[in-house]
Amino acid sequence: MASSSRAAFKYPSFGYFQMARFLVVAAMEMQSVAVGWQVYEITRRPLDLGLVGLAQFLPGFFLFLLAGHAADRLPRNRIVAVCYCGFALCSLLLFSFSVHGVTSVRPIYIVVTCIGVVRAFNGPAGQSLMPQLVAPEDFPNAAAWGSSIFNVAIIIGPALGGILYGWTGGAKHVYLIAAVSFLCAFGSALFIKTRSQQRPRGVASLRTVLAGFDYLWHNQIVLGAITLDLFAVLLGGAVALLPVYAREILAVGPWGLGILRSAPGVGAVLMALLLAHRPLRRRAGAIMLWCVAAFGVATIVFGLSRSVPLSIFALLMVGASDMVSVIVRSTLVQLNTPDEMRGRVSAVNMLFIGASNEFGQFESGITAQWLGTVPAVVWGGIGTLAVVSAWALIFPRLRKVDSLTTQPSEMPTESTVTANPN
């Protein structure tokens, strides 16, 4: 009998899913370091780092409705297994290009766009799969373990990618190991069995596909939380420009880039552990707003820093403060969304996350090209502070959220949303 602290692992499929997810996230982060360094090494233009983010974001933007609908209509465990295989094929293509000595970024952009297509389907299916793997009473424990495992992968992946790139002097070995990791994740995903199967509900129509938007629109607290994260990270994203800092400003090379990319993940894990022992029991909304403001301040400090230890500390604070927003947002969404809507709501949530991360990378690349790298990061942090101030006024109910576990659900049922589209 599993102890209460490991209750989620009494379900074998949860273990298989977390093993696969760890391998996928670590491989994706490891590969991102190699892509970023390789692209900047070829062109030496910050804008091209931004275009990597845009190439990953656009497929999700155009496909998120279809991906969310598929996650609610098709077996989610099979969707993620196929996606893991797709990731492996993309890594093998990058490996092939590197072996043949790629000198143009165009083929890299094509593969990165394919990765974006696969991610568009993997995100909603993966997010909405976990509630089908464990009993409802064990879901909080599963969510805690899932967050911890995810953030450990976020730490290990970039560090390993930077070390491999620096040690071998190229990206090909990073891509090869990433491909092997994706294939291992595919094998693990084949053993995932859901405790309950989602069933197609009603007739497919434009109204049912768009229901995820309506669902969130009727909950102003959740809408405020996800849009706060969207604009704060969109403006304050310094991670996209880390290859420039590693090569030209801090001069730490590819291994240092891996450490810099890992630092936000370390901060996130430390914050997750702190919140596991001291959860947000009161004033969760106000604390989230203050932490997003701290995210902006840490971004400004990183932008101005010329000290490697101070830069790493600032990135630790970036990850720690962002984790509070992630926990609040995911708790509000997951605990208030019925299973038949999780795929579409998760697709909308993934669109916002993609906009803040990948499109934010594009925004950072453009502003760095126009203003310079350091001003782009600093003004992004200032923009984050402005967003926090505005959201505190626009969404007063978000500011007044007290306990995450006792907030009354504002979300209507799917039948209510589809019957009252206005």
C-alpha positions in Angstrom: 0.0 0.0 0.0 1.5 3.3 -1.1 1.9 6.0 1.5 -0.2 9.1 1.2 2.8 11.1 -0.1 3.1 8.6 -3.0 -0.6 7.9 -3.5 -0.5 8.7 -7.2 2.1 6.0 -8.0 -0.3 3.2 -7.0 -1.7 3.7 -10.4 0.8 2.2 -12.9 -0.3 4.3 -15.8 0.5 7.5 -13.9 4.1 6.2 -13.5 4.4 5.4 -17.2 3.0 8.8 -18.1 5.4 10.7 -15.8 8.3 8.7 -17.0 7.4 9.5 -20.6 6.7 13.2 -19.8 10.1 13.5 -18.0 12.0 12.1 -21.0 10.0 14.4 -23.4 10.5 17.6 -21.4 14.2 17.0 -20.7 14.8 16.1 -24.4 12.9 19.2 -25.6 14.8 21.5 -23.3 18.1 19.9 -24.2 17.3 20.3 -27.9 16.2 23.9 -27.4 19.7 24.8 -26.1 21.3 23.2 -29.1 18.9 24.9 -31.6 19.4 28.3 -30.0 23.1 28.1 -29.9 23.3 26.7 -33.5 21.0 29.3 -34.9 22.9 32.2 -33.3 26.2 30.7 -34.3 25.1 30.7 -37.9 23.6 34.2 -38.1 24.7 36.2 -35.1 21.3 38.0 -35.1 19.0 38.1 -32.1 16.1 38.3 -34.5 16.7 34.8 -35.7 16.3 33.5 -32.1 13.0 35.2 -32.1 12.0 33.5 -35.4 12.6 30.1 -33.7 9.9 31.1 -31.2 7.6 32.3 -33.9 8.0 29.0 -35.9 7.0 27.0 -32.8 4.1 29.3 -31.9 2.3 29.7 -35.3 1.3 26.0 -35.7 -0.3 26.1 -32.2 -2.1 29.3 -33.0 -3.7 27.8 -36.1 -4.3 24.3 -34.8 -5.3 24.8 -31.2 -9.1 24.5 -31.8 -8.6 21.3 -33.8 -6.1 19.9 -31.2 -8.5 20.6 -28.3 -11.4 19.1 -30.1 -9.3 16.0 -30.9 -8.3 15.7 -27.2 -12.0 15.5 -26.3 -12.9 13.1 -29.1 -10.0 10.7 -29.4 -8.1 8.6 -26.8 -5.7 11.0 -25.2 -3.2 8.3 -24.4 -2.9 7.4 -28.0 -2.6 11.0 -29.1 0.4 11.6 -26.8 2.1 8.4 -27.9 1.8 9.4 -31.6 3.1 12.9 -30.7 6.2 11.5 -28.9 7.0 9.5 -32.1 6.6 12.7 -34.1 9.1 14.5 -31.8 11.6 11.7 -32.4 11.3 12.1 -36.1 11.9 15.9 -35.9 15.1 15.3 -33.8 16.4 12.8 -36.3 16.0 15.4 -39.0 17.9 18.0 -37.0 20.6 15.3 -36.4 20.8 14.6 -40.1 21.2 18.3 -41.0 24.0 18.7 -38.4 25.8 15.6 -39.7 25.8 17.1 -43.2 27.0 20.5 -41.9 24.0 22.8 -42.1 25.0 26.4 -42.9 21.5 27.9 -43.3 18.9 28.4 -40.7 16.0 27.7 -43.1 16.0 23.8 -42.7 16.2 24.3 -38.9 13.1 26.6 -39.0 11.2 24.0 -41.1 11.8 21.3 -38.5 11.1 23.7 -35.6 7.7 24.4 -37.3 7.0 20.7 -37.5 7.8 20.5 -33.7 5.3 23.2 -33.2 2.6 21.2 -35.1 3.3 18.1 -32.8 3.3 20.3 -29.7 -0.1 21.8 -30.7 -1.7 18.3 -30.4 0.5 17.0 -27.5 -0.3 19.9 -25.1 -4.1 19.6 -24.8 -4.0 15.8 -24.8 -1.3 15.6 -22.2 -2.8 18.2 -19.9 -6.2 16.6 -19.9 -5.0 13.0 -19.6 -3.8 13.0 -16.0 -7.3 13.3 -14.4 -8.1 10.0 -16.3 -5.1 8.2 -14.7 -5.9 8.6 -11.0 -8.9 8.7 -8.7 -10.2 12.2 -7.9 -9.2 12.0 -4.3 -5.5 11.4 -5.4 -5.4 14.1 -8.1 -3.8 16.8 -5.8 -1.0 14.4 -5.0 -0.7 13.5 -8.7 -0.5 17.2 -9.6 2.2 17.9 -7.1 4.3 15.0 -8.3 3.7 16.0 -11.9 4.8 19.5 -11.3 7.9 18.4 -9.5 8.9 15.9 -12.2 8.3 18.5 -14.9 10.5 21.0 -13.2 13.3 18.5 -12.6 13.3 17.8 -16.3 13.4 21.6 -16.9 16.6 21.7 -14.8 18.4 18.6 -16.2 17.5 19.1 -19.9 19.2 22.5 -20.6 22.2 21.7 -18.4 22.8 18.4 -20.2 22.2 20.0 -23.6 24.8 22.8 -22.9 27.4 20.3 -21.5 27.0 18.0 -24.5 27.2 20.8 -27.0 30.3 22.3 -25.4 32.0 18.9 -24.9 31.4 17.6 -28.4 31.7 20.9 -30.2 28.4 20.5 -32.1 24.7 19.9 -31.9 24.4 16.5 -33.6 25.0 14.5 -30.4 22.4 16.6 -28.6 19.8 15.9 -31.3 20.6 12.2 -31.4 20.2 11.7 -27.6 17.0 13.8 -27.8 15.6 11.4 -30.5 16.5 8.4 -28.3 14.7 10.0 -25.3 11.6 10.7 -27.4 11.5 7.1 -28.6 11.8 5.8 -25.1 8.9 8.1 -24.1 6.9 6.6 -27.0 7.6 3.1 -25.6 6.5 4.1 -22.1 3.3 5.8 -23.4 2.2 2.6 -25.1 1.6 1.1 -21.6 -0.7 4.0 -20.4 -4.2 2.8 -19.7 -6.9 5.3 -18.6 -9.2 4.5 -15.7 -12.1 6.1 -17.6 -12.6 6.9 -21.3 -13.9 10.3 -22.5 -16.8 9.9 -24.8 -17.8 12.1 -27.7 -20.7 14.3 -26.5 -23.2 15.8 -28.9 -22.7 16.6 -32.5 -19.4 18.2 -33.6 -20.0 21.9 -34.6 -18.2 25.2 -34.6 -20.0 26.0 -31.4 -18.7 23.0 -29.5 -15.2 23.5 -30.9 -15.2 27.1 -29.7 -16.7 26.2 -26.3 -13.3 26.4 -24.6 -13.2 30.2 -25.2 -16.8 30.7 -24.0 -16.0 28.5 -21.0 -13.1 30.7 -19.9 -14.9 34.0 -20.8 -17.6 33.2 -18.2 -15.0 32.9 -15.4 -13.4 36.3 -15.0 -11.0 35.1 -12.3 -9.5 32.4 -14.5 -9.5 34.7 -17.5 -7.6 37.3 -15.4 -5.1 34.7 -14.2 -4.2 33.3 -17.7 -4.1 36.7 -19.4 -1.9 38.1 -16.6 0.5 35.2 -17.3 0.3 35.8 -21.0 1.2 39.4 -21.1 3.7 39.3 -18.2 5.8 36.5 -19.7 5.3 37.9 -23.2 6.9 41.1 -22.3 9.3 39.9 -19.6 10.7 36.8 -21.4 14.5 37.0 -21.1 15.1 33.3 -21.8 14.9 33.7 -25.6 18.0 36.0 -25.5 20.1 33.8 -23.3 22.4 32.6 -26.2 23.3 36.3 -26.8 24.1 36.8 -23.0 26.0 33.5 -22.9 28.2 34.3 -25.9 28.7 38.1 -25.9 27.7 39.6 -22.5 28.6 37.0 -19.9 31.0 35.0 -22.1 30.3 31.6 -20.6 29.9 29.6 -23.7 27.4 26.7 -24.5 27.9 25.0 -21.1 27.1 28.4 -19.4 24.1 28.7 -21.6 22.9 25.3 -20.3 23.3 26.5 -16.7 21.5 29.8 -17.4 18.6 27.9 -19.1 18.4 25.6 -16.0 18.4 28.4 -13.4 14.6 29.3 -13.8 13.8 25.6 -13.4 15.8 25.4 -10.2 13.9 28.4 -8.9 10.6 26.9 -9.9 11.4 23.6 -8.1 12.4 25.4 -4.9 9.2 27.4 -5.0 7.1 24.3 -5.7 8.7 22.5 -2.7 8.0 25.6 -0.5 4.4 25.7 -1.6 4.1 22.0 -1.0 5.0 22.5 2.6 3.3 25.9 3.0 0.5 26.1 0.5 -1.3 29.3 -0.3 -4.1 29.2 2.2 -5.0 32.9 2.2 -4.8 35.9 -0.2 -3.8 33.7 -3.1 -4.7 36.3 -5.7 -2.8 39.2 -4.2 0.2 37.0 -3.6 0.2 35.9 -7.3 0.1 39.6 -8.4 3.1 40.4 -6.1 5.0 37.4 -7.4 4.4 38.4 -11.1 5.7 41.9 -10.1 8.8 40.2 -8.6 9.2 38.3 -12.0 9.4 41.7 -13.7 11.9 43.1 -11.2 14.1 39.9 -11.5 14.0 40.3 -15.3 15.3 43.9 -15.0 18.1 42.8 -12.7 19.1 40.0 -15.1 19.0 42.4 -18.0 21.4 44.9 -16.3 23.7 42.3 -14.7 27.3 41.7 -15.9 28.0 39.2 -13.1 27.4 35.5 -13.7 26.4 34.7 -10.1 24.0 37.7 -10.0 22.5 36.7 -13.4 22.0 33.1 -12.2 20.3 34.4 -9.0 18.0 36.7 -11.0 17.0 33.8 -13.2 16.3 31.7 -10.1 13.9 34.5 -8.9 12.3 34.5 -12.4 11.5 30.8 -12.1 10.4 30.9 -8.5 8.0 33.9 -9.0 6.6 32.4 -12.2 5.9 29.1 -10.4 3.3 30.9 -8.1 1.4 32.1 -11.1 1.5 28.6 -12.7 0.2 26.9 -9.6 -2.6 29.4 -9.1 -3.7 29.3 -12.7 -3.5 25.5 -13.1 -5.4 24.9 -9.9 -8.2 27.2 -10.9 -8.5 25.6 -14.3 -8.2 21.9 -13.5 -10.4 21.8 -10.4 -13.2 23.7 -12.1 -13.3 22.0 -15.5 -15.4 18.9 -16.1 -13.7 16.1 -18.1 -15.7 16.6 -21.3 -14.3 20.1 -21.6 -10.7 19.6 -20.4 -9.3 19.2 -23.9 -10.8 22.4 -25.3 -10.1 24.4 -22.2 -6.6 23.1 -22.1 -6.1 24.0 -25.8 -7.0 27.6 -25.0 -4.8 27.6 -22.0 -1.9 26.1 -24.1 -2.5 28.9 -26.7 -2.0 31.5 -24.0 1.1 29.7 -22.7 2.4 29.4 -26.3 1.8 33.1 -26.9 3.6 34.0 -23.7 6.6 31.7 -24.3 7.2 31.1 -28.0 5.6 34.3 -29.3 7.3 36.1 -26.4 10.6 34.7 -27.8 9.7 36.3 -31.2 8.9 39.6 -29.5 12.2 39.5 -27.6 14.1 38.8 -30.8 12.5 41.8 -32.6 13.0 44.3 -29.8 16.6 43.1 -29.3 17.2 43.7 -33.0 15.7 47.2 -32.8 16.9 48.4 -29.3 19.7 46.1 -28.5 19.7 43.0 -26.2 20.0 44.7 -22.8 17.4 47.4 -23.4 15.0 44.8 -24.8 15.2 42.7 -21.6 15.0 45.8 -19.3 12.1 47.3 -21.0 10.4 44.0 -21.0 10.6 43.8 -17.2 9.2 47.3 -16.9 6.4 46.3 -19.2 5.6 43.3 -16.9 5.3 45.7 -13.9 2.9 47.9 -15.9 0.8 44.8 -16.7 0.6 43.8 -13.1 -0.7 47.3 -12.1 -3.3 47.3 -14.9 -4.6 43.8 -14.1 -5.0 44.6 -10.4 -7.4 47.3 -11.5 -9.1 45.5 -14.5 -9.7 42.2 -12.6 -10.5 43.1 -9.0 -12.0 39.7 -8.3 -8.6 38.1 -9.2 -6.9 40.4 -6.7 -9.4 39.4 -4.0 -9.1 35.6 -4.5 -8.5 34.1 -1.0 -8.3 30.3 -0.7 -7.8 28.4 -3.9 -9.7 25.4 -2.6 -12.8 27.2 -1.4 -13.5 29.6 -4.2 -17.0 29.1 -5.6 -17.0 27.8 -9.2 -18.1 30.4 -11.7 -17.8 28.1 -14.7 -21.0 27.0 -16.4 -21.7 23.6 -17.7 -21.0 22.8 -21.4 -24.7 22.6 -22.1 -25.1 26.1 -20.7 -22.2 27.5 -22.8 -23.4 25.9 -26.0 -27.0 26.9 -25.4 -26.1 30.5 -24.6 -23.2 31.4 -27.0 -23.6 35.1 -26.2 
